[in-house]
């Protein structure tokens, strides 16, 4: 079945540091890939998505590229801010409508 | 455009009681999904509904759990005779279609605590 494996946290960075959170997936067919962010006590917000191979999703300085050859969708940001502190979830949607999530990565950014 | 709404945000129940969680999808969305987030875990799919129909309940426990999405009103996730293991955050999401490229928009969740 479909599965998502993402880098386990927690990840602690200083402000303006470079961020990478690794995500790899297993799926049949051609899934869509998503990154969601969850701030404390809140629901999930879509951060970015990519629906086909080589697509790059981007939003708020975050980027991720759909790499079919490595089955990866790593999240990157060049310069993190304290306000980026949250839990980040990688997810895929296969040929059906179910989102399959990774376990989440807690990011803490210190001033 | 209001987002997905869920209530209550927090719910406390004693073992054996019933819990009712409500979800109002975004305007124009007729597809509703429920996910459960257990402590230290990611979200797991529970059920997918369209108006008046359960399309897929493969992720829902066979006993005590039920869901509905009536023609009028919000979607309801109902848990009968709650046990401590039901303590979790329950998230509802909605989408305009059920296409694998579509985004599912999530509500703020209901955090259920079973005493």
Interface residues (C-beta under 8 A of the other chain):
Chain A: X4 X31 X32 X34 X36 X42 X43 X44 X45 X46 X49 X51 X89 X93 X94 X95 X96 X97 X98 X99 X100 X101 X102 X103 X104
Chain B: X4 X6 X31 X33 X35 X40 X41 X42 X43 X44 X45 X48 X56 X59 X91 X93 X95 X98 X99 X100 X101 X102 X103 X104 X105 X106 X107 X108 X109
